[in-house]
Amino acid sequence: MSSGDEGGVSGGGATARRWSLFKLVSFTFVIALLLWTMDALSVTATTSSLIAVTLSSVNVLSPPPTTEPSRSAPNPHAVPRLRSWISVPATPNFTSTLVSWWLAPGGEPCRDSRTTDIAVPDLDGGRTAELSCGQIHEFVLSALDDSGRPRCLGGDYFETDLSGPSWKSRPRVVDHGNGSYSLRLQVHPDFAGEYNLTVVLLFRSFEGLKLSPERFKFRRELRRFPIRFHRSNATLPPLRLCHGVADLSKEVWSGRWTRHARNDSCGVDKEGRYRCLDPRTACPKPWCDGPLAALESNGWVYSAHCAFRIFTQDVAWKCLRNRWLFFWGDSNHVDTIRNMLNFVLGRADVDSVPRRFDRKFTNPANHSESVRITSIFNGHWNETSNYLGLHSLRNQGFRELLWEFFKGPTAPDVMVFNSGLHDGCHWRSIRAFADGAEYAARFWEEIVMRWRVRGNATDATPSALPRIFYRTTIATGGYARDLGYNPSKMEAFNGIFLEKLKDKGLITGGVIDEFDMTFPWHFDNRCNDGVHYGRKPAKMQWRDGEVGHQYFVDLMLVHVLLTAICNVG
């Protein structure tokens, strides 16, 4: 072979070696890029019955030495991404689904065991999770028995709390029925900073639904995750003021309490009130509209999928004059009505209202204006007794009492229904309560139908029919979390009764989710006495040992109700 031929072979070998080296480097780069990408993502296993997809990218880091909130460096070229607000869809066929899960048989160790712990792969590890504001982050919780084995049946009731310096909300836990649960988190970019996500297992295996559940309580804090929410280029649509039936059609709310001012030196005054802020302090939009100081909450306000108006006395009277409001429910209505009269309508002279009354109240600034308020306690057919709930309608005298209000030429403009607390200490099972709720819904359907027929006979217009709202039962607080009206049972009863009323077409005004409003404040008794959130202010020792108590949660409800009643589209 000539030297020229040898030289040609040598050159081809060099080219081949260079090409192989190029492929090796390229392959290594691709692998490195893939590993880096996988490291930045949080992969969550899907569940077997309902698939819970993790929407978040979780980057777990060691806590920094400073307590200042972590903030992402602004990118001037980043295009803001519009996100949607978190929401919880209503459960179809709520009653039948709940009953079927409640009756689900055991027969296997993973179904017969009890939950004692959880696994949260994306958050376990003891380090601070870094999440971006605006985005919805979903996490899966797996129930474990005392041997650390996964359970394959649902029914556990978790209390959750997401709290920062100026934010409090309840992340809803979704039960997938197979031992896995999921929850979602979202924080508005204005509230970036340090948070804690707390998970408490209150009851296991539907044991909170028992008639006497106290001996079955578990009530153990399983996790307290530190989370740092940092700013991102995600944006959320501004909350608009709740307006009309469409905004109140949501059966389940996913709201939050946010804080926009504070006075750390403020204490309870001689009247038991917390007048901490300058009366001129306005609520920053979009979180509410009106005088923030009127809530006497030291800066806290509640908002949900829409925001609420904080009413002044003159605006409230312009709305309520010559109207008739009808309340049917537990004694929390009594507190709410008194607080509306005292704090909003200028009737500080009304020291209390009874469980059962029908009365007109005049405007102290204009005696030609008045509002008629009727309140009928439904905890028992005897207004001085307790613990019958919806079963009180089995009493003929009580039914006739209610009928009397609908035999005249006019009907109430607005009706607010509620039931639950007294039911919790009466009905032996959720099936029995469902039967009672069906009976109650049929009773009110008959009243409305007869009124509609009478209205047609007298040329009454459809607008003459009452607008009916369902106000969900509170989340009982502190010691009451273990009792017959515990949050697990109240949430179930809310869903059952609301479904029965909606099936009859009765909820023409919408839903006021007081359960969601009270839940962030139910872990102790600072804002409640266990079963009431609106007790009259007093400079006296409260159940928790402190002098005075917070009443702003119920006062917020007053303004939510007024927004629902007055802001009609």
C-alpha positions in Angstrom: 0.0 0.0 0.0 1.4 3.4 -0.9 2.1 6.1 1.7 -0.7 8.1 0.1 -3.2 5.3 0.8 -1.9 5.0 4.3 -2.3 8.7 4.8 -5.9 8.5 3.6 -6.8 5.8 6.1 -5.2 7.7 8.9 -7.2 10.8 8.2 -10.6 8.9 8.1 -9.8 7.3 11.5 -9.2 10.8 13.0 -12.5 12.0 11.6 -14.3 9.0 13.0 -12.8 9.6 16.4 -13.8 13.2 16.4 -17.3 12.3 15.5 -17.5 9.7 18.3 -16.2 12.3 20.8 -18.8 14.8 19.6 -21.6 12.3 20.1 -20.3 11.4 23.5 -20.2 15.0 24.6 -23.7 15.7 23.2 -25.1 12.6 24.9 -23.5 13.6 28.2 -25.0 17.1 27.9 -28.5 15.8 27.1 -28.3 13.5 30.1 -27.1 16.3 32.4 -29.9 18.6 31.2 -32.5 15.8 31.7 -31.3 15.2 35.3 -31.2 18.9 36.1 -34.8 19.2 34.8 -36.0 16.2 36.8 -34.3 17.6 39.9 -36.3 20.8 39.5 -39.6 19.1 39.2 -41.7 17.5 41.9 -43.2 14.2 40.8 -46.1 12.9 42.7 -47.5 9.4 42.3 -51.1 9.3 41.2 -53.7 7.7 43.2 -55.6 4.6 42.1 -59.2 5.8 42.3 -59.0 9.6 41.6 -55.9 11.0 40.1 -54.4 13.9 42.1 -51.9 15.8 39.9 -49.3 17.8 41.6 -49.4 21.3 40.0 -46.5 22.7 41.9 -42.7 22.7 41.4 -41.3 22.2 44.9 -37.7 23.1 45.6 -36.7 22.1 49.1 -33.9 24.3 50.6 -32.3 24.7 54.0 -33.8 27.7 55.9 -31.7 30.8 55.3 -30.1 32.5 58.3 -32.3 35.5 58.0 -36.0 35.7 58.8 -36.7 38.0 55.9 -39.1 36.5 53.3 -37.4 35.1 50.2 -38.2 37.1 47.1 -37.3 36.1 43.5 -35.3 38.7 41.6 -37.5 40.6 39.2 -37.1 39.8 35.6 -37.8 42.9 33.4 -38.4 40.7 30.4 -40.8 38.2 32.1 -44.4 38.3 30.9 -46.9 38.2 33.7 -48.9 34.9 33.7 -52.5 35.3 34.6 -53.6 32.5 37.0 -57.0 31.6 38.3 -58.2 31.7 41.9 -58.3 28.4 43.8 -61.8 26.9 44.1 -63.4 23.7 45.2 -66.1 22.0 43.1 -69.2 20.7 44.8 -69.4 17.0 45.2 -72.1 15.5 43.0 -74.7 13.4 44.8 -73.1 14.4 48.1 -75.5 12.5 50.4 -75.5 9.2 48.6 -71.7 9.4 48.1 -71.1 10.1 51.8 -73.4 7.4 53.0 -71.8 4.8 50.6 -68.3 5.6 51.9 -69.6 5.6 55.5 -71.0 2.1 54.9 -67.9 0.8 53.0 -67.0 -2.7 54.3 -63.6 -3.7 55.7 -62.3 -7.2 55.4 -58.7 -6.3 54.6 -56.0 -5.1 57.0 -55.5 -1.9 55.1 -59.3 -1.2 55.4 -59.7 -2.2 59.0 -56.7 -0.4 60.4 -56.8 3.1 61.8 -54.7 6.1 60.7 -52.0 7.2 63.1 -49.7 9.1 60.7 -49.4 10.5 57.2 -46.8 10.6 54.4 -46.5 13.8 52.3 -43.6 13.0 49.9 -43.3 16.6 48.5 -43.1 18.2 52.0 -41.7 15.7 54.4 -38.0 16.1 55.2 -37.9 18.9 57.7 -36.8 21.6 55.4 -38.5 24.7 54.1 -40.5 24.3 50.9 -40.1 27.1 48.4 -43.4 27.8 46.5 -44.3 30.6 44.1 -47.2 33.0 44.8 -50.2 33.0 42.5 -49.7 29.4 41.4 -51.9 26.6 42.7 -49.8 23.9 44.4 -51.3 20.5 45.1 -50.0 17.8 47.5 -51.0 14.3 48.2 -51.3 12.9 51.8 -51.2 9.2 52.3 -52.7 7.7 55.4 -50.5 5.3 57.4 -51.4 2.9 60.2 -49.4 2.4 63.4 -47.1 0.0 61.5 -46.3 2.6 58.8 -48.3 0.7 56.2 -50.6 2.6 53.8 -54.3 2.4 54.4 -56.7 1.8 51.5 -59.9 3.4 52.8 -60.9 7.0 53.5 -63.0 8.7 56.1 -60.3 10.5 58.1 -61.0 14.1 59.0 -58.0 16.5 58.8 -58.0 20.0 60.0 -55.6 22.2 58.0 -54.4 25.7 58.5 -52.2 27.9 56.2 -51.0 30.9 58.2 -48.6 33.8 57.6 -48.3 37.2 59.4 -51.1 38.6 57.3 -52.9 35.5 55.9 -55.1 32.7 57.3 -56.9 30.2 55.3 -58.1 26.6 55.4 -56.8 24.4 52.5 -59.6 22.0 51.7 -58.7 18.3 52.0 -60.1 16.1 49.3 -60.8 12.5 50.4 -60.2 10.1 47.5 -61.7 7.2 49.4 -58.7 4.9 49.1 -56.4 6.1 51.9 -55.0 9.0 49.9 -56.0 12.7 50.3 -55.0 15.9 48.5 -54.9 19.5 49.3 -54.1 22.7 47.4 -52.4 25.9 48.4 -52.4 29.3 46.9 -51.2 32.7 48.2 -51.6 36.0 46.5 -48.4 37.7 45.4 -49.1 40.6 47.8 -48.6 38.3 50.7 -45.2 36.6 49.9 -43.3 35.5 52.9 -43.0 32.8 55.6 -45.9 30.4 56.3 -46.8 27.3 58.3 -49.0 24.6 56.9 -50.5 22.7 59.9 -52.2 19.3 59.5 -54.2 17.9 62.4 -56.0 14.5 62.4 -59.2 15.2 64.4 -61.2 12.0 63.7 -60.6 8.7 61.9 -62.7 6.5 59.8 -65.9 8.7 59.9 -65.9 8.4 63.7 -66.7 12.1 64.1 -70.1 11.3 62.6 -71.1 9.2 65.6 -73.8 10.5 67.9 -71.3 10.7 70.8 -67.9 11.0 69.2 -65.9 12.5 72.0 -64.3 9.1 73.1 -63.2 8.5 69.5 -61.3 11.8 69.0 -57.7 11.6 67.8 -56.9 15.3 67.7 -53.2 15.1 67.0 -51.0 17.5 65.1 -49.3 15.3 62.5 -47.3 18.0 60.6 -46.3 21.6 60.7 -44.6 22.4 57.5 -42.6 25.6 57.1 -43.2 27.1 53.6 -41.7 30.1 51.9 -44.0 31.7 49.3 -41.9 33.9 47.0 -43.0 36.4 44.3 -43.2 35.3 40.7 -44.4 36.7 37.5 -47.8 35.0 38.0 -50.8 37.3 38.6 -54.3 36.7 39.8 -57.4 38.5 38.5 -58.5 41.2 40.9 -61.4 40.2 43.2 -64.6 42.0 42.3 -67.3 42.9 44.7 -69.9 40.1 45.1 -72.9 41.1 43.0 -76.0 39.1 42.4 -77.0 35.5 42.7 -74.3 34.2 40.3 -71.6 35.2 42.7 -73.3 33.4 45.6 -74.1 30.2 43.7 -70.9 28.4 44.9 -71.8 25.8 47.4 -68.3 25.6 48.9 -66.1 28.6 49.3 -62.3 28.8 49.4 -61.7 32.1 51.1 -59.0 33.6 53.2 -58.5 36.2 55.9 -56.0 38.9 55.1 -54.6 41.6 57.3 -54.1 45.2 56.0 -53.4 47.2 59.1 -52.6 46.5 62.8 -52.1 48.3 66.1 -50.0 46.2 68.3 -50.6 48.3 71.4 -54.4 48.0 71.1 -56.2 46.2 73.9 -59.8 45.6 75.0 -61.6 48.8 76.2 -64.0 49.1 79.1 -66.9 48.0 76.8 -65.1 44.9 75.8 -64.5 46.2 72.3 -61.3 46.4 70.2 -61.4 49.8 68.5 -57.8 49.6 67.3 -57.7 51.5 64.0 -58.5 55.0 63.0 -62.2 55.0 61.9 -61.1 56.6 58.6 -59.0 53.5 57.7 -60.3 52.2 54.5 -60.1 48.7 53.2 -57.6 48.4 50.3 -59.2 47.1 47.1 -59.7 44.5 45.9 -60.0 42.8 49.3 -63.1 44.7 50.4 -64.9 48.0 50.0 -65.6 50.3 52.9 -64.2 51.3 56.3 -61.9 48.5 57.5 -61.9 49.8 61.1 -65.6 49.1 61.4 -64.9 45.4 61.6 -63.0 46.0 64.9 -60.6 43.2 63.8 -57.4 45.1 64.0 -57.0 44.9 60.3 -58.3 41.4 59.4 -61.0 41.0 56.6 -62.4 37.9 54.8 -62.7 37.5 51.1 -63.6 34.5 48.9 -64.2 34.1 45.2 -65.4 37.7 45.4 -65.0 40.5 47.9 -67.5 42.0 50.3 -68.7 45.5 51.1 -68.2 46.9 54.6 -71.4 48.9 55.2 -71.8 52.2 56.9 -75.0 53.0 58.8 -76.5 55.2 56.1 -75.8 52.8 53.2 -77.1 49.8 55.2 -80.4 51.6 56.0 -80.8 52.6 52.3 -80.8 48.9 51.5 -82.9 47.6 54.4 -85.6 50.2 54.8 -89.1 48.7 54.4 -87.7 45.2 54.0 -88.6 42.0 55.9 -85.8 39.7 56.9 -86.6 36.2 58.1 -84.1 34.0 59.9 -84.6 30.3 60.8 -81.7 28.5 62.5 -79.6 28.2 65.6 -78.8 30.8 68.1 -75.8 32.1 66.1 -78.6 34.0 64.2 -79.4 35.8 67.5 -75.8 37.1 67.8 -75.6 38.1 64.2 -78.9 40.0 64.3 -77.9 41.8 67.5 -74.4 42.7 66.1 -76.1 44.0 62.9 -78.3 46.2 65.0 -75.5 47.4 67.3 -72.6 47.8 65.0 -74.1 48.7 61.6 -77.7 50.0 62.0 -76.9 52.3 64.9 -79.2 50.6 67.4 -76.8 50.4 70.3 -79.9 50.5 72.6 -80.8 46.9 71.7 -78.9 45.0 74.3 -80.2 41.6 73.2 -82.8 39.8 71.1 -84.5 36.5 72.1 -84.4 33.2 70.3 -87.8 33.8 68.8 -89.1 37.3 67.9 -90.9 39.3 65.2 -90.2 43.0 65.4 -89.7 46.2 63.5 -86.6 48.3 64.2 -86.5 52.0 63.2 -83.6 54.0 61.9 -82.3 56.2 64.7 -81.3 58.9 62.1 -84.7 58.8 60.3 -87.7 57.4 62.2 -89.7 57.1 58.9 -87.4 54.1 58.0 -87.7 50.7 59.5 -86.8 47.1 58.9 -88.8 44.1 60.0 -86.8 41.2 61.4 -88.2 37.8 62.3 -86.0 35.1 63.9 -87.3 31.6 64.7 -84.9 29.3 66.6 -85.0 25.8 65.2 -82.9 24.0 67.8 -86.1 22.8 69.5 -89.8 23.5 69.0 -89.7 24.8 72.6 -87.6 28.0 72.4 -86.1 27.4 75.8 -84.9 23.8 75.0 -82.2 22.4 72.8 -80.8 19.5 70.7 -83.6 18.6 68.3 -82.6 20.6 65.3 -84.6 19.7 62.2 -86.6 17.2 64.2 -88.4 20.1 65.7 -90.5 20.3 62.6 -92.1 17.1 63.6 -94.0 19.1 66.2 -97.3 20.3 64.7 -97.4 23.5 66.8 -94.0 24.5 65.6 -95.0 23.9 61.9 -98.1 26.0 62.4 -96.1 28.8 64.0 -93.9 29.0 60.8 -97.0 28.8 58.6 -98.5 31.8 60.2 -95.8 34.1 58.7 -96.9 33.1 55.2 -100.6 33.5 55.4 -100.7 37.3 55.1 -100.6 39.5 52.0 -96.8 39.7 51.9 -93.9 37.3 52.4 -90.4 38.1 53.7 -88.1 39.7 51.2 -85.1 37.6 52.4 -84.9 34.3 54.2 -81.8 32.9 55.8 -81.8 29.2 56.7 -79.4 27.2 58.8 -79.3 24.0 60.9 -76.7 21.8 62.3 -75.5 22.4 65.9 -78.5 21.0 67.6 -78.9 18.3 65.0 -75.4 17.1 65.9 -76.6 16.1 69.4 -79.9 14.5 68.2 -79.6 12.3 65.0 -78.1 8.9 65.6 -76.6 8.6 62.1 -76.0 10.5 58.9 -78.8 8.5 57.2 -81.2 9.6 60.0 -80.2 13.2 59.5 -80.6 12.9 55.7 -84.2 11.8 56.3 -84.7 14.7 58.6 -83.2 17.1 56.1 -85.5 15.7 53.4 -88.5 16.3 55.6 -87.5 19.8 56.3 -86.9 20.6 52.7 -90.3 19.3 51.7 -91.9 21.4 54.5 -90.3 24.6 53.1 -91.1 23.6 49.5 -94.7 23.3 50.4 -94.7 26.8 52.0 -93.0 28.4 49.0 -95.3 26.5 46.5 -98.4 27.6 48.3 -97.2 31.1 48.4 -96.5 31.0 44.7 -100.0 29.7 43.9 -101.5 32.4 46.1 -99.3 35.0 44.4 -100.5 33.9 40.9 -104.1 34.0 42.1 -103.6 37.6 43.2 -101.4 38.7 40.2 -98.3 38.8 42.4 -95.1 39.0 40.4 -92.2 36.4 40.8 -90.1 39.2 42.5 -92.5 39.0 45.4 -91.2 35.6 46.3 -88.5 35.5 49.0 -84.8 35.3 48.2 -83.7 32.3 50.2 -80.1 31.9 51.4 -78.5 29.0 53.2 -75.9 30.0 55.8 -73.7 27.1 56.6 -73.2 26.1 60.2 -70.0 27.3 61.9 -66.9 25.3 62.6 -67.2 24.7 66.3 -64.1 25.8 68.2 -61.7 24.8 70.9 -63.1 22.2 73.3 -66.2 21.8 71.0 -64.1 20.3 68.2 -64.5 16.9 69.9 -68.2 16.9 70.7 -71.5 16.0 68.9 -71.4 19.2 66.9 -67.7 18.8 65.9 -66.5 20.2 62.5 -66.4 16.9 60.8 -70.1 16.3 61.5 -71.1 19.9 60.8 -69.4 19.9 57.4 -71.2 16.7 56.5 -74.6 18.1 57.7 -74.0 21.3 55.8 -73.5 19.4 52.6 -76.6 17.1 53.1 -79.1 19.8 54.1 -77.9 22.2 51.3 -78.3 19.4 48.8 -81.8 18.7 49.9 -82.8 22.4 49.8 -81.3 22.8 46.3 -83.0 19.7 45.0 -86.3 21.4 45.9 -85.2 24.6 44.1 -85.3 26.6 47.4 -81.9 28.3 47.4 -82.9 31.2 45.2 -80.5 33.7 46.8 -77.3 31.6 47.2 -75.0 30.2 49.8 -73.2 32.0 52.6 -70.3 29.7 53.7 -69.9 30.6 57.4 -68.1 27.3 57.9 -65.2 28.5 55.7 -65.2 31.9 57.3 -65.0 30.5 60.9 -62.6 27.6 60.2 -59.3 29.5 60.4 -60.3 30.7 63.9 -61.7 27.5 65.3 -58.6 25.9 66.7 -59.0 27.7 70.1 -61.6 29.8 71.8 -60.2 33.3 71.3 -62.9 34.1 68.7 -65.7 31.9 70.0 -67.1 30.2 73.1 -67.1 26.9 71.3 -70.4 27.2 69.5 -70.9 31.0 69.0 -68.6 33.5 67.2 -70.6 36.7 67.9 -71.2 36.9 71.7 -71.7 40.4 72.9 -68.5 42.3 73.8 -67.7 42.4 77.5 -64.6 43.2 79.5 -64.9 40.0 81.4 -62.8 36.8 81.7 -63.4 34.6 78.6 -63.3 30.9 78.3 -59.6 30.9 77.4 -58.7 32.8 80.6 -58.1 36.2 78.9 -60.1 39.3 79.6 -62.4 40.1 76.6 -62.9 38.1 73.5 -62.8 38.6 69.7 -66.2 39.0 68.0 -65.1 40.3 64.5 -65.7 36.9 62.8 -69.4 37.3 63.3 -69.3 41.0 62.5 -67.7 40.0 59.2 -70.7 37.7 58.6 -73.0 40.6 59.1 -71.4 42.5 56.2 -71.3 39.3 54.1 -75.0 38.9 54.6 -75.7 42.6 53.8 -73.6 42.3 50.7 -75.7 39.3 49.6 -79.0 41.1 50.4 -78.2 44.5 49.0 -75.9 43.9 46.0 -78.5 42.4 43.7 -77.6 42.2 40.0 
